[in-house]
């Protein structure tokens, strides 16, 4: 049996949020708990955008799941096309988790963030 997929989420996909509910993730993923990564969140209006880097800490949650259909559904939700990563609004990348030291997938915003406010707390829920 293969290891489950680990996914770091930081915005609308966190437990209880709109994306989490609309994708039915409450029955499709295990929420492993709070986690952190290096980066910065930008306020894009109704949702945040992650930019990876050493310039801050982003707070979110870690999910685990084995069904590849979950990742495919989240790709669609995040407007990520694996066949056209450069043209996608978000791109799926690997990140280092600061709490556990593990690696996980995450979605990084793939558009310019000029004039987009920074969420100073690094926490979408505490914006």
LUMTORGU-632665 format. One record per residue (C-alpha): residue in one letter; x, y, z. Coordinates in steps of 0.1 Angstrom, whole numbers, plus 2048, in hexadecimal, padded with zeros to 3 digits. Layout:
<nodes>
<node><res>A</res><c1>X</c1><c2>Y</c2><c3>Z</c3></node>
...
</nodes>
This chain:
<nodes>
<node><res>X</res><c1>800</c1><c2>800</c2><c3>800</c3></node>
<node><res>X</res><c1>80E</c1><c2>822</c2><c3>7F7</c3></node>
<node><res>X</res><c1>812</c1><c2>83F</c2><c3>80E</c3></node>
<node><res>X</res><c1>7F4</c1><c2>858</c2><c3>80E</c3></node>
<node><res>X</res><c1>7F7</c1><c2>879</c2><c3>7FC</c3></node>
<node><res>X</res><c1>7FF</c1><c2>896</c2><c3>814</c3></node>
<node><res>X</res><c1>7F0</c1><c2>8B8</c2><c3>80A</c3></node>
<node><res>X</res><c1>7F6</c1><c2>8D9</c2><c3>81C</c3></node>
<node><res>X</res><c1>7D8</c1><c2>8F1</c2><c3>81A</c3></node>
<node><res>X</res><c1>7D6</c1><c2>915</c2><c3>826</c3></node>
<node><res>X</res><c1>7B5</c1><c2>925</c2><c3>81A</c3></node>
<node><res>X</res><c1>794</c1><c2>91A</c2><c3>80C</c3></node>
<node><res>X</res><c1>79D</c1><c2>8F5</c2><c3>80E</c3></node>
<node><res>X</res><c1>7A3</c1><c2>8F5</c2><c3>834</c3></node>
<node><res>X</res><c1>78A</c1><c2>8E1</c2><c3>848</c3></node>
<node><res>X</res><c1>768</c1><c2>8F2</c2><c3>84B</c3></node>
<node><res>X</res><c1>76F</c1><c2>90B</c2><c3>82F</c3></node>
<node><res>X</res><c1>75B</c1><c2>90E</c2><c3>80F</c3></node>
<node><res>X</res><c1>773</c1><c2>8FA</c2><c3>7F8</c3></node>
<node><res>X</res><c1>776</c1><c2>8DE</c2><c3>812</c3></node>
<node><res>X</res><c1>750</c1><c2>8DA</c2><c3>814</c3></node>
<node><res>X</res><c1>74A</c1><c2>8DE</c2><c3>7EE</c3></node>
<node><res>X</res><c1>762</c1><c2>8C2</c2><c3>7E6</c3></node>
<node><res>X</res><c1>755</c1><c2>8AC</c2><c3>802</c3></node>
<node><res>X</res><c1>777</c1><c2>8A9</c2><c3>811</c3></node>
<node><res>X</res><c1>769</c1><c2>8A2</c2><c3>834</c3></node>
<node><res>X</res><c1>764</c1><c2>87E</c2><c3>828</c3></node>
<node><res>X</res><c1>781</c1><c2>87C</c2><c3>810</c3></node>
<node><res>X</res><c1>7A0</c1><c2>888</c2><c3>823</c3></node>
<node><res>X</res><c1>7AE</c1><c2>884</c2><c3>846</c3></node>
<node><res>X</res><c1>7B6</c1><c2>8A5</c2><c3>856</c3></node>
<node><res>X</res><c1>7D7</c1><c2>89F</c2><c3>868</c3></node>
<node><res>X</res><c1>7D7</c1><c2>8C1</c2><c3>879</c3></node>
<node><res>X</res><c1>7E8</c1><c2>8E3</c2><c3>878</c3></node>
<node><res>X</res><c1>808</c1><c2>8E7</c2><c3>864</c3></node>
<node><res>X</res><c1>81F</c1><c2>904</c2><c3>858</c3></node>
<node><res>X</res><c1>835</c1><c2>90B</c2><c3>83A</c3></node>
<node><res>X</res><c1>84C</c1><c2>927</c2><c3>82F</c3></node>
<node><res>X</res><c1>83C</c1><c2>941</c2><c3>819</c3></node>
<node><res>X</res><c1>823</c1><c2>95D</c2><c3>817</c3></node>
<node><res>X</res><c1>7FE</c1><c2>960</c2><c3>812</c3></node>
<node><res>X</res><c1>7EE</c1><c2>97B</c2><c3>7FC</c3></node>
<node><res>X</res><c1>7CA</c1><c2>985</c2><c3>7FF</c3></node>
<node><res>X</res><c1>7BB</c1><c2>980</c2><c3>7DD</c3></node>
<node><res>X</res><c1>797</c1><c2>98A</c2><c3>7E6</c3></node>
<node><res>X</res><c1>783</c1><c2>96B</c2><c3>7EF</c3></node>
<node><res>X</res><c1>7A1</c1><c2>955</c2><c3>7F3</c3></node>
<node><res>X</res><c1>7C6</c1><c2>955</c2><c3>7FA</c3></node>
<node><res>X</res><c1>7E4</c1><c2>94F</c2><c3>7E4</c3></node>
<node><res>X</res><c1>804</c1><c2>93F</c2><c3>7F1</c3></node>
<node><res>X</res><c1>826</c1><c2>94A</c2><c3>7E6</c3></node>
<node><res>X</res><c1>842</c1><c2>933</c2><c3>7F2</c3></node>
<node><res>X</res><c1>861</c1><c2>941</c2><c3>801</c3></node>
<node><res>X</res><c1>874</c1><c2>948</c2><c3>821</c3></node>
<node><res>X</res><c1>862</c1><c2>96A</c2><c3>827</c3></node>
<node><res>X</res><c1>848</c1><c2>95D</c2><c3>83F</c3></node>
<node><res>X</res><c1>834</c1><c2>941</c2><c3>84E</c3></node>
<node><res>X</res><c1>813</c1><c2>934</c2><c3>840</c3></node>
<node><res>X</res><c1>7FB</c1><c2>922</c2><c3>857</c3></node>
<node><res>X</res><c1>7E4</c1><c2>907</c2><c3>84A</c3></node>
<node><res>X</res><c1>7DA</c1><c2>8E2</c2><c3>84E</c3></node>
<node><res>X</res><c1>7E8</c1><c2>8C2</c2><c3>842</c3></node>
<node><res>X</res><c1>7D2</c1><c2>8A8</c2><c3>830</c3></node>
<node><res>X</res><c1>7D9</c1><c2>884</c2><c3>828</c3></node>
<node><res>X</res><c1>7C6</c1><c2>86F</c2><c3>80F</c3></node>
<node><res>X</res><c1>7CB</c1><c2>851</c2><c3>7F8</c3></node>
<node><res>X</res><c1>7B1</c1><c2>856</c2><c3>7DD</c3></node>
<node><res>X</res><c1>7C2</c1><c2>866</c2><c3>7BF</c3></node>
<node><res>X</res><c1>79F</c1><c2>875</c2><c3>7B5</c3></node>
<node><res>X</res><c1>7A2</c1><c2>88D</c2><c3>7D3</c3></node>
<node><res>X</res><c1>7C1</c1><c2>89D</c2><c3>7C4</c3></node>
<node><res>X</res><c1>7B1</c1><c2>89F</c2><c3>7A2</c3></node>
<node><res>X</res><c1>792</c1><c2>8B0</c2><c3>7B0</c3></node>
<node><res>X</res><c1>7A8</c1><c2>8C9</c2><c3>7C4</c3></node>
<node><res>X</res><c1>7BC</c1><c2>8D0</c2><c3>7A4</c3></node>
<node><res>X</res><c1>79C</c1><c2>8DA</c2><c3>793</c3></node>
<node><res>X</res><c1>791</c1><c2>8EF</c2><c3>7B1</c3></node>
<node><res>X</res><c1>7B3</c1><c2>901</c2><c3>7B2</c3></node>
<node><res>X</res><c1>7B2</c1><c2>907</c2><c3>78C</c3></node>
<node><res>X</res><c1>7D2</c1><c2>8F2</c2><c3>788</c3></node>
<node><res>X</res><c1>7D7</c1><c2>8DF</c2><c3>768</c3></node>
<node><res>X</res><c1>7F5</c1><c2>8C7</c2><c3>76A</c3></node>
<node><res>X</res><c1>7F7</c1><c2>8C8</c2><c3>744</c3></node>
<node><res>X</res><c1>7FA</c1><c2>8EE</c2><c3>745</c3></node>
<node><res>X</res><c1>80A</c1><c2>8F8</c2><c3>766</c3></node>
<node><res>X</res><c1>817</c1><c2>919</c2><c3>759</c3></node>
<node><res>X</res><c1>7F4</c1><c2>924</c2><c3>74E</c3></node>
<node><res>X</res><c1>7E3</c1><c2>919</c2><c3>76E</c3></node>
<node><res>X</res><c1>7D7</c1><c2>930</c2><c3>78A</c3></node>
<node><res>X</res><c1>7E8</c1><c2>91A</c2><c3>7A4</c3></node>
<node><res>X</res><c1>803</c1><c2>901</c2><c3>7A0</c3></node>
<node><res>X</res><c1>808</c1><c2>8E2</c2><c3>7B5</c3></node>
<node><res>X</res><c1>82A</c1><c2>8E1</c2><c3>7C6</c3></node>
<node><res>X</res><c1>83D</c1><c2>8CE</c2><c3>7E1</c3></node>
<node><res>X</res><c1>843</c1><c2>8E1</c2><c3>802</c3></node>
<node><res>X</res><c1>856</c1><c2>8DA</c2><c3>822</c3></node>
<node><res>X</res><c1>840</c1><c2>8D9</c2><c3>841</c3></node>
<node><res>X</res><c1>84F</c1><c2>8EC</c2><c3>85E</c3></node>
<node><res>X</res><c1>83C</c1><c2>8D9</c2><c3>879</c3></node>
<node><res>X</res><c1>842</c1><c2>8B5</c2><c3>86F</c3></node>
<node><res>X</res><c1>860</c1><c2>8B8</c2><c3>858</c3></node>
<node><res>X</res><c1>84D</c1><c2>8A5</c2><c3>83D</c3></node>
<node><res>X</res><c1>847</c1><c2>8AF</c2><c3>819</c3></node>
<node><res>X</res><c1>824</c1><c2>8B4</c2><c3>80B</c3></node>
<node><res>X</res><c1>813</c1><c2>8C2</c2><c3>7ED</c3></node>
<node><res>X</res><c1>805</c1><c2>8E5</c2><c3>7ED</c3></node>
<node><res>X</res><c1>7F6</c1><c2>8FE</c2><c3>7D4</c3></node>
<node><res>X</res><c1>80A</c1><c2>91D</c2><c3>7CD</c3></node>
<node><res>X</res><c1>7FA</c1><c2>93B</c2><c3>7BD</c3></node>
<node><res>X</res><c1>807</c1><c2>93E</c2><c3>799</c3></node>
<node><res>X</res><c1>7FF</c1><c2>962</c2><c3>791</c3></node>
<node><res>X</res><c1>80F</c1><c2>984</c2><c3>79A</c3></node>
<node><res>X</res><c1>807</c1><c2>990</c2><c3>7BD</c3></node>
<node><res>X</res><c1>811</c1><c2>9B5</c2><c3>7B7</c3></node>
<node><res>X</res><c1>7F9</c1><c2>9CB</c2><c3>7CB</c3></node>
<node><res>X</res><c1>7E9</c1><c2>9AD</c2><c3>7DC</c3></node>
<node><res>X</res><c1>7E9</c1><c2>9B2</c2><c3>801</c3></node>
<node><res>X</res><c1>7FE</c1><c2>99A</c2><c3>816</c3></node>
<node><res>X</res><c1>7EC</c1><c2>987</c2><c3>832</c3></node>
<node><res>X</res><c1>805</c1><c2>990</c2><c3>84D</c3></node>
<node><res>X</res><c1>7FB</c1><c2>975</c2><c3>865</c3></node>
<node><res>X</res><c1>800</c1><c2>95A</c2><c3>84A</c3></node>
<node><res>X</res><c1>7DF</c1><c2>94C</c2><c3>855</c3></node>
<node><res>X</res><c1>7C1</c1><c2>94F</c2><c3>83F</c3></node>
<node><res>X</res><c1>7A8</c1><c2>94A</c2><c3>85C</c3></node>
<node><res>X</res><c1>7B9</c1><c2>965</c2><c3>870</c3></node>
<node><res>X</res><c1>7BB</c1><c2>97F</c2><c3>854</c3></node>
</nodes>
